[in-house]
């Protein structure tokens, strides 16, 4: 997963994650029912706090881009792709 964090940006890190994931969904790189990396995996890969990734995932879920199934993971939904 190619999420790039710019630590010198004025944009909060969780917003950078949200923007990049939305972009991948909108461009069709990630399709409905695709599994996103776990919060821990993504936080380790991009070297940020798991709470930061969790905040981004929670926001994406609230906006309808992803859905989280406890014990299974977070998946892309198609609701907001229009």
C-alpha positions in Angstrom: 0.0 0.0 0.0 1.5 3.3 -1.1 0.4 5.8 1.5 2.9 8.6 1.8 3.0 10.8 4.9 4.4 14.3 4.7 5.5 15.3 8.2 6.2 18.9 7.2 2.6 19.4 5.8 0.2 21.5 7.7 -2.5 18.9 7.0 -3.0 16.5 9.9 -1.6 13.0 9.3 -5.0 11.3 9.7 -6.4 13.6 7.0 -3.5 12.7 4.7 -4.4 9.0 5.1 -8.1 9.7 4.4 -7.4 11.7 1.3 -5.1 9.0 -0.1 -7.4 6.1 0.6 -10.4 8.0 -0.9 -8.3 8.7 -4.0 -7.5 5.0 -4.4 -11.2 4.1 -4.1 -12.4 6.8 -6.5 -9.8 5.9 -9.1 -10.9 2.3 -8.9 -7.5 1.0 -7.6 -9.5 -0.5 -4.6 -12.8 -2.0 -5.4 -15.9 -2.9 -3.4 -15.1 -5.6 -0.7 -11.3 -5.2 -1.0 -9.7 -5.7 2.4 -7.7 -2.7 3.8 -4.6 -3.3 5.8 -5.3 -3.6 9.5 -4.8 -0.5 11.7 -1.7 -2.0 13.3 -0.2 -3.1 9.9 -0.8 0.3 8.3 0.5 2.2 11.3 3.7 0.1 11.3 4.2 0.5 7.5 3.8 4.3 7.5 5.4 4.7 11.0 2.5 6.6 12.7 0.5 5.8 15.8 -2.2 3.2 15.5 -4.6 5.7 17.0 -4.0 8.0 14.0 -4.8 5.3 11.6 -7.9 4.3 13.6 -9.1 7.9 13.5 -8.7 7.9 9.7 -10.5 4.6 9.4 -13.3 5.8 11.7 -13.8 8.9 9.5 -13.8 6.9 6.3 -16.4 4.6 7.8 -18.6 7.6 8.9 -18.4 8.9 5.3 -19.4 5.5 3.9 -16.1 4.7 2.1 -15.3 1.7 4.2 -17.0 -0.7 6.6 -15.4 -2.4 9.5 -16.3 -5.9 10.6 -15.1 -6.7 14.1 -12.6 -9.6 13.9 -12.5 -9.6 10.1 -11.1 -6.1 9.1 -12.0 -3.0 7.1 -13.5 -3.3 3.6 -14.1 -0.9 0.8 -17.8 -0.2 0.3 -19.3 1.2 -3.0 -21.7 3.7 -1.3 -19.6 6.8 -1.8 -17.9 6.0 -5.1 -20.4 8.0 -7.2 
